[in-house]
Amino acid sequence: MTQFVYYGMLVLGGLAAALSAAALAGTRGLTKSEAFRFSLAGFFSGVLGAMAMAAIYNAVITLVSDGAPFEHSRVSLYGGLLFMPGLMWVFLRLQKRTYADVMDIVAPGVYVLLGSGKIGCTVYGCCYGIACSFGVHTPFADGTRFPVQLAEAAFTFLLAGALSLALKKSRLPRGAVYPLGLTVYGVGRFFFQFLRAHPVAAEAALPLGLDFWQWISLVAVVCGLAVLIWTLMRGKNHGEKSRQTEF
């Protein structure tokens, strides 16, 4: 039953993400129907990315476990966050739509979906936190555990709200919303991992004592920052060219 709740939260999160994109569509000159269509494409792209990341995770843990077969995860929402932009780029090229505009309006909803998934994790009992004197009980571990899933859900909802507000106030150049969100989430996720338990010892057997998801977070931060800086520099150059044209 709890597993159905988990997937149900993902569906609800997906619907909320689509509504978020529709509400923000006008900020980038898109219609609500286009926003819903692109959100649907983003959802399925995210599912494929989530499955791909789970496969990578299982392969890495198998490798560091001396080749012992390991299958701990079927989907990873983090994979959807990382791989969705690439899959959407292919889709939008076929649709002949501006990539930056579409990714700007769908970006806040991604974190609504991610936060909903973390609530589902709390109900299901996976991704539980370290042992502590207060917190929640989980069927997969003894004693009370720090509610890291709920803490991360709150963080992602706040991030979604901040990105939406910045987009509505026109505080960000075109194409900057998604990489900014990826960078901020990567930093937050890196530190949240210190509050998560490692049910499988091999998860903590990676270089520098960092677990798999912390290394993925570092990759997310580097990629997000690189794209964000490139976007900001491109926007600055375009602005300078526009001013020169006016004179």
Backbone torsions as a table, in degrees:
resi	resn	phi	psi	omega
1	MET	NA	-43.6	-178.4
2	THR	-64.1	-30.1	178.6
3	GLN	-67.4	-36.4	176.6
4	PHE	-65.9	-35.6	176.7
5	VAL	-63.1	-41.5	179.7
6	TYR	-58.6	-51.6	-179.1
7	TYR	-69.1	-30.9	175.0
8	GLY	-63.2	-39.4	177.4
9	MET	-65.5	-34.5	177.1
10	LEU	-65.9	-40.1	178.3
11	VAL	-65.5	-45.3	178.1
12	LEU	-62.2	-40.4	177.1
13	GLY	-62.5	-38.8	178.0
14	GLY	-64.4	-40.2	177.5
15	LEU	-65.5	-42.6	178.5
16	ALA	-63.7	-37.5	178.3
17	ALA	-64.3	-40.3	178.6
18	ALA	-65.3	-40.9	177.7
19	LEU	-65.2	-37.4	177.5
20	SER	-62.8	-44.9	179.2
21	ALA	-63.3	-39.8	179.5
22	ALA	-64.8	-39.0	179.5
23	ALA	-67.0	-27.5	-177.6
24	LEU	-98.7	-3.0	-173.7
25	ALA	-55.6	-41.3	-176.8
26	GLY	-63.6	-23.9	-179.2
27	THR	-67.7	-20.5	179.1
28	ARG	-122.1	20.0	174.4
29	GLY	71.9	25.6	178.9
30	LEU	-107.4	158.5	176.9
31	THR	-89.7	163.0	178.8
32	LYS	-64.1	-38.0	179.6
33	SER	-64.8	-38.4	176.1
34	GLU	-64.5	-40.8	-179.8
35	ALA	-61.2	-42.2	178.8
36	PHE	-65.2	-41.4	-179.4
37	ARG	-64.8	-44.1	-179.7
38	PHE	-69.8	-32.6	177.1
39	SER	-65.5	-39.0	177.6
40	LEU	-63.4	-43.4	177.2
41	ALA	-62.8	-39.7	178.1
42	GLY	-65.0	-36.9	179.9
43	PHE	-63.2	-48.1	-179.3
44	PHE	-69.8	-33.4	174.4
45	SER	-63.7	-39.8	178.2
46	GLY	-65.0	-37.7	177.8
47	VAL	-62.7	-44.8	178.0
48	LEU	-62.5	-42.1	178.0
49	GLY	-64.1	-38.6	179.3
50	ALA	-64.9	-39.3	177.8
51	MET	-68.7	-38.5	179.7
52	ALA	-65.5	-42.8	-179.9
53	MET	-65.7	-38.2	177.1
54	ALA	-61.2	-40.8	178.7
55	ALA	-64.5	-40.6	178.0
56	ILE	-64.4	-44.6	179.6
57	TYR	-59.4	-48.3	180.0
58	ASN	-61.1	-39.1	179.8
59	ALA	-66.4	-41.6	-179.5
60	VAL	-66.1	-45.0	-179.4
61	ILE	-65.9	-35.8	174.8
62	THR	-61.3	-41.3	-178.4
63	LEU	-64.5	-45.8	-178.1
64	VAL	-79.2	-7.6	176.2
65	SER	-97.8	27.5	-179.9
66	ASP	59.8	34.1	174.7
67	GLY	82.7	3.8	178.0
68	ALA	-67.7	126.4	-177.4
69	PRO	-53.4	133.7	-177.6
70	PHE	-137.1	129.6	174.8
71	GLU	-143.4	92.8	-175.6
72	HIS	-103.4	-28.0	-172.9
73	SER	-133.0	139.4	175.5
74	ARG	-100.9	-31.6	176.4
75	VAL	-137.9	150.0	174.8
76	SER	-135.1	115.4	-178.4
77	LEU	-60.5	-29.0	178.3
78	TYR	-60.9	-36.3	178.4
79	GLY	-64.1	-37.7	176.4
80	GLY	-61.8	-41.3	179.2
81	LEU	-62.7	-39.0	-175.2
82	LEU	-83.5	-40.3	-174.0
83	PHE	-91.3	-19.4	-177.8
84	MET	-57.1	-43.2	-179.4
85	PRO	-56.2	-42.3	179.5
86	GLY	-65.4	-43.3	179.2
87	LEU	-67.3	-37.5	178.6
88	MET	-68.5	-32.2	178.2
89	TRP	-60.4	-42.8	178.2
90	VAL	-63.5	-46.9	-178.5
91	PHE	-60.9	-45.3	-176.4
92	LEU	-72.1	-29.2	173.8
93	ARG	-62.4	-40.4	178.6
94	LEU	-69.1	-33.0	179.6
95	GLN	-82.5	-11.0	-177.7
96	LYS	57.6	45.0	176.9
97	ARG	-113.3	155.4	-179.1
98	THR	-70.2	118.0	-175.1
99	TYR	-61.4	-47.2	-175.0
100	ALA	-60.6	-43.4	-177.8
101	ASP	-63.6	-44.9	-178.7
102	VAL	-65.5	-45.8	-178.4
103	MET	-66.1	-29.3	176.8
104	ASP	-62.7	-45.7	-175.0
105	ILE	-78.0	-25.3	-179.8
106	VAL	-87.2	-18.5	-174.5
107	ALA	-57.1	-49.3	-179.3
108	PRO	-59.8	-38.9	-179.7
109	GLY	-64.2	-28.3	177.7
110	VAL	-57.3	-38.9	-178.0
111	TYR	-79.8	-23.3	170.4
112	VAL	-65.6	-45.1	177.5
113	LEU	-62.9	-43.2	-179.2
114	LEU	-63.4	-42.7	178.1
115	GLY	-64.2	-38.9	177.1
116	SER	-63.1	-39.1	177.4
117	GLY	-63.2	-36.6	178.9
118	LYS	-68.2	-33.9	174.0
119	ILE	-65.6	-39.9	175.9
120	GLY	-61.4	-37.1	176.9
121	CYS	-62.0	-38.1	179.3
122	THR	-62.8	-44.4	-179.6
123	VAL	-66.7	-43.7	-178.2
124	TYR	-71.1	-36.6	178.5
125	GLY	106.3	1.5	-179.3
126	CYS	-85.9	171.4	176.9
127	CYS	54.8	36.2	-173.2
128	TYR	-76.1	163.9	-174.2
129	GLY	-89.0	-176.6	179.0
130	ILE	-70.8	158.9	178.9
131	ALA	-66.8	137.9	177.4
132	CYS	-155.0	169.7	-176.1
133	SER	-76.0	-12.3	177.5
134	PHE	-134.0	165.0	177.8
135	GLY	135.0	-143.5	-175.5
136	VAL	-123.7	158.1	175.6
137	HIS	-94.7	147.9	177.9
138	THR	-134.7	144.3	179.8
139	PRO	-69.2	-10.9	-175.5
140	PHE	-101.5	2.2	-179.8
141	ALA	-153.6	157.0	179.8
142	ASP	-86.0	153.3	174.6
143	GLY	72.2	-176.2	179.1
144	THR	-85.9	148.9	-176.1
145	ARG	-127.6	145.1	177.2
146	PHE	-60.4	130.8	-176.6
147	PRO	-75.4	63.0	-175.7
148	VAL	-64.3	-30.1	179.3
149	GLN	-63.7	-42.8	179.8
150	LEU	-69.0	-36.9	177.7
151	ALA	-62.9	-42.4	179.5
152	GLU	-70.3	-34.7	176.6
153	ALA	-61.2	-44.5	178.5
154	ALA	-61.4	-40.7	179.6
155	PHE	-62.2	-44.4	-177.9
156	THR	-70.2	-35.7	176.8
157	PHE	-64.9	-41.4	177.1
158	LEU	-63.6	-39.8	178.6
159	LEU	-63.7	-42.3	177.9
160	ALA	-60.4	-43.0	179.0
161	GLY	-64.8	-41.0	-179.2
162	ALA	-66.0	-41.7	179.0
163	LEU	-66.0	-40.5	178.6
164	SER	-62.8	-44.4	-179.8
165	LEU	-63.5	-43.7	179.4
166	ALA	-63.3	-37.1	179.7
167	LEU	-68.7	-41.9	179.8
168	LYS	-67.1	-34.0	-179.3
169	LYS	-84.9	2.1	-179.9
170	SER	57.0	39.6	179.9
171	ARG	-88.7	-7.7	-176.3
172	LEU	-123.3	139.2	176.8
173	PRO	-70.1	163.7	179.9
174	ARG	-57.8	132.3	177.0
175	GLY	87.7	-1.4	-175.5
176	ALA	-91.7	-16.0	-172.0
177	VAL	-67.0	-48.8	-176.8
178	TYR	-64.3	-50.3	179.4
179	PRO	-63.3	-32.2	176.6
180	LEU	-64.8	-46.6	178.2
181	GLY	-61.3	-41.6	179.6
182	LEU	-62.4	-40.7	179.9
183	THR	-65.3	-48.7	-178.3
184	VAL	-64.4	-44.0	179.7
185	TYR	-64.9	-39.9	179.4
186	GLY	-59.0	-42.6	177.8
187	VAL	-64.1	-46.9	180.0
188	GLY	-62.3	-44.3	-178.4
189	ARG	-64.1	-36.0	178.9
190	PHE	-56.2	-45.7	-177.8
191	PHE	-79.5	-30.6	175.5
192	PHE	-61.9	-30.2	-178.8
193	GLN	-62.5	-26.0	176.9
194	PHE	-67.7	-17.7	-179.6
195	LEU	-99.3	0.1	178.9
196	ARG	-99.7	142.9	178.7
197	ALA	-80.0	160.1	176.7
198	HIS	-114.4	90.2	-179.6
199	PRO	-63.4	-23.1	177.8
200	VAL	-114.0	121.7	-174.7
201	ALA	-57.2	-34.3	-176.9
202	ALA	-63.6	-21.1	-180.0
203	GLU	-62.0	-27.5	-178.0
204	ALA	-102.1	14.8	-174.9
205	ALA	-100.8	20.1	-179.1
206	LEU	-91.9	167.1	-176.6
207	PRO	-53.6	146.2	177.7
208	LEU	64.8	11.1	179.2
209	GLY	75.3	9.5	178.0
210	LEU	-89.0	145.0	179.5
211	ASP	-85.2	176.2	-175.3
212	PHE	-55.9	-45.1	-174.8
213	TRP	-73.2	-25.0	174.0
214	GLN	-70.9	-38.3	175.4
215	TRP	-65.8	-39.8	176.3
216	ILE	-63.2	-36.9	178.5
217	SER	-64.8	-39.6	176.7
218	LEU	-62.8	-40.6	176.3
219	VAL	-61.8	-43.5	179.7
220	ALA	-61.1	-42.2	-179.2
221	VAL	-65.8	-45.7	-179.6
222	VAL	-62.0	-47.5	-179.6
223	CYS	-65.1	-44.2	179.9
224	GLY	-61.4	-45.0	179.5
225	LEU	-64.4	-41.6	-179.3
226	ALA	-61.0	-47.6	-179.7
227	VAL	-68.2	-38.1	-179.8
228	LEU	-63.8	-46.2	179.2
229	ILE	-63.0	-43.6	178.3
230	TRP	-61.0	-41.9	-180.0
231	THR	-64.5	-44.9	-179.7
232	LEU	-64.7	-41.9	179.0
233	MET	-65.5	-39.7	178.2
234	ARG	-64.0	-42.7	177.8
235	GLY	-63.1	-38.9	178.5
236	LYS	-65.2	-43.0	179.2
237	ASN	-64.1	-40.2	178.6
238	HIS	-65.3	-37.7	179.3
239	GLY	-65.9	-40.5	178.6
240	GLU	-65.6	-39.2	178.1
241	LYS	-64.4	-38.1	179.7
242	SER	-64.8	-42.7	179.6
243	ARG	-65.4	-38.4	178.2
244	GLN	-65.1	-36.9	179.2
245	THR	-65.6	-38.2	-179.4
246	GLU	-63.7	-38.3	180.0
247	PHE	-79.0	NA	NA
